[in-house]
Amino acid sequence: MKRFCGIAIVCLLVVAGCADPVNVANFNRIEPGMSVKDVEAIMGGRRPESYQTLKTWRGSNSRTITIEIDDRGLVVNKTRDGF
């Protein structure tokens, strides 16, 4: 029984580590004034697609999180799509 519990815990940790970071919980953690590096950390270290002042993370099922940054590289706005 102990071995089964240990295997189950390891499996859950592996699945949690592979979870799509483009989700509502992570979107809600992003706040105005955060740096791009702070947001990248929330998004599991993934680098965003960039276009001028917009940074976009794409997840599964066409979900996206986009932030708008100012000239200092700080978040001024955020949007989500597909969830």
C-alpha positions in Angstrom: 0.0 0.0 0.0 2.8 2.4 0.8 4.4 1.7 -2.5 1.1 2.4 -4.4 0.7 5.7 -2.5 4.3 6.7 -3.4 3.7 5.9 -7.1 0.4 7.8 -7.1 2.1 10.9 -5.6 4.9 10.8 -8.2 2.4 10.5 -11.0 0.4 13.5 -9.7 3.5 15.6 -9.5 4.5 14.7 -13.1 1.1 15.5 -14.4 1.0 18.8 -12.4 4.3 19.8 -13.9 3.0 19.2 -17.4 -0.2 21.2 -16.9 -0.9 24.0 -19.4 0.2 27.3 -17.8 -2.3 29.2 -19.9 -5.2 29.0 -17.4 -7.5 31.2 -15.4 -5.5 30.8 -12.1 -2.3 32.1 -13.8 -4.2 34.9 -15.6 -5.6 36.0 -12.2 -2.1 36.1 -10.7 -0.9 38.7 -13.3 -1.2 42.2 -12.0 -0.5 45.7 -13.4 3.1 46.8 -12.6 4.6 43.3 -12.8 7.7 42.9 -15.0 7.7 40.5 -18.0 10.1 38.3 -16.0 7.6 38.0 -13.2 4.9 37.0 -15.7 7.2 34.5 -17.4 7.8 32.9 -14.0 4.0 32.6 -13.4 3.7 31.1 -16.9 6.2 28.4 -16.0 9.3 30.0 -17.5 7.8 29.9 -21.0 8.8 32.8 -23.3 5.9 34.6 -25.0 5.3 35.5 -28.6 6.1 39.2 -28.9 4.8 42.0 -31.1 5.7 45.5 -30.2 4.2 46.1 -26.7 2.2 42.9 -26.6 3.4 39.5 -25.2 1.2 36.4 -25.8 1.3 32.9 -24.4 -0.6 30.3 -26.3 -2.0 27.2 -24.6 -4.0 24.2 -25.6 -7.5 24.5 -27.1 -6.7 27.9 -28.6 -6.4 29.6 -25.2 -4.3 32.7 -25.0 -3.1 35.2 -22.3 -1.8 38.5 -23.6 -0.2 41.3 -21.7 0.5 44.8 -22.8 3.7 46.4 -21.5 4.8 50.0 -21.2 8.2 51.4 -22.1 9.6 50.3 -18.8 8.6 46.7 -19.5 5.8 46.6 -16.9 2.3 45.2 -17.3 -0.3 47.8 -18.0 -3.1 45.6 -19.3 -4.0 41.9 -19.6 -6.5 39.9 -21.7 -7.5 36.3 -22.1 -9.2 34.5 -24.9 -10.6 31.0 -25.4 -11.6 30.3 -21.8 
